[in-house]
Amino acid sequence: MSANFSNFIFIASAYEDEWPFLSLAFSFSQYVFFKGTASPALNVTCGVPQGSILGPILFLLYLNDLAMISSKLKFILFADDTNAFLSHKSLDKLFEIMNAELQKMLNGLT
């Protein structure tokens, strides 16, 4: 699963005056240096720089409403880690409910 960055680019440009850090996510380039030779630098059009504070912020914004998708699961979100918990007396029922809730999560995030 990957995020749709076209909506984020629109949001970033719309709020650039208020939140100038948003434009930083799309204003860097990268190149490869191998055996003394460097490739041409190319602009990176998606993602955020590794180690950037922006990565965890975007992750939390993306998953912020995850807990509202399911009333049956308990969620724990920490940094870039998400856990969903469910318990039931019947293992078969547990699998049935969890699969249904995971499908709801998938539909809610895409």
PEFEN-V618636 format. One record per residue. N is the residue number from 1. RES is the residue in one letter. NEAR is the number of other C-alpha atoms within 8 Angstrom. D_LAST is the distance of its C-alpha to the last C-alpha in Angstrom with 1 decimal. Layout:
N & RES & NEAR & D_LAST
N & RES & NEAR & D_LAST
This chain:
1 & M & 2 & 8.1
2 & S & 3 & 8.6
3 & A & 5 & 7.9
4 & N & 6 & 8.4
5 & F & 7 & 12.0
6 & S & 6 & 13.3
7 & N & 7 & 12.5
8 & F & 8 & 14.0
9 & I & 8 & 17.0
10 & F & 8 & 17.6
11 & I & 8 & 17.6
12 & A & 11 & 19.8
13 & S & 9 & 22.2
14 & A & 7 & 22.4
15 & Y & 10 & 23.3
16 & E & 11 & 25.3
17 & D & 6 & 28.5
18 & E & 5 & 27.5
19 & W & 8 & 25.4
20 & P & 9 & 27.0
21 & F & 7 & 25.4
22 & L & 11 & 22.1
23 & S & 10 & 23.9
24 & L & 8 & 24.9
25 & A & 12 & 21.5
26 & F & 11 & 22.1
27 & S & 8 & 25.9
28 & F & 9 & 26.8
29 & S & 8 & 27.9
30 & Q & 8 & 28.7
31 & Y & 9 & 31.3
32 & V & 8 & 32.7
33 & F & 8 & 36.2
34 & F & 6 & 37.9
35 & K & 4 & 41.6
36 & G & 5 & 42.7
37 & T & 6 & 40.7
38 & A & 8 & 37.7
39 & S & 7 & 35.2
40 & P & 6 & 34.5
41 & A & 8 & 32.1
42 & L & 7 & 28.8
43 & N & 8 & 26.4
44 & V & 10 & 23.1
45 & T & 5 & 20.4
46 & C & 7 & 17.4
47 & G & 7 & 17.2
48 & V & 9 & 19.8
49 & P & 8 & 23.3
50 & Q & 5 & 23.8
51 & G & 5 & 25.5
52 & S & 7 & 24.4
53 & I & 6 & 24.0
54 & L & 8 & 21.0
55 & G & 11 & 18.8
56 & P & 9 & 19.0
57 & I & 8 & 18.7
58 & L & 8 & 15.4
59 & F & 9 & 14.2
60 & L & 10 & 15.5
61 & L & 7 & 14.1
62 & Y & 7 & 10.5
63 & L & 8 & 11.3
64 & N & 7 & 14.0
65 & D & 7 & 12.8
66 & L & 10 & 11.7
67 & A & 10 & 15.2
68 & M & 6 & 14.9
69 & I & 9 & 12.3
70 & S & 10 & 15.2
71 & S & 7 & 18.8
72 & K & 6 & 20.0
73 & L & 10 & 18.8
74 & K & 9 & 20.5
75 & F & 9 & 18.6
76 & I & 7 & 20.4
77 & L & 8 & 18.8
78 & F & 6 & 21.1
79 & A & 6 & 20.7
80 & D & 8 & 18.2
81 & D & 6 & 18.5
82 & T & 8 & 16.7
83 & N & 7 & 18.5
84 & A & 8 & 17.8
85 & F & 7 & 21.1
86 & L & 9 & 22.4
87 & S & 5 & 26.0
88 & H & 7 & 27.7
89 & K & 6 & 31.3
90 & S & 6 & 30.2
91 & L & 7 & 28.5
92 & D & 6 & 27.4
93 & K & 9 & 26.0
94 & L & 12 & 24.3
95 & F & 8 & 22.4
96 & E & 8 & 21.6
97 & I & 8 & 20.2
98 & M & 9 & 18.3
99 & N & 8 & 16.6
100 & A & 8 & 15.7
101 & E & 11 & 14.4
102 & L & 8 & 12.4
103 & Q & 8 & 10.8
104 & K & 10 & 10.2
105 & M & 11 & 8.7
106 & L & 8 & 6.3
107 & N & 7 & 5.5
108 & G & 8 & 5.8
109 & L & 7 & 3.8
110 & T & 5 & 0.0
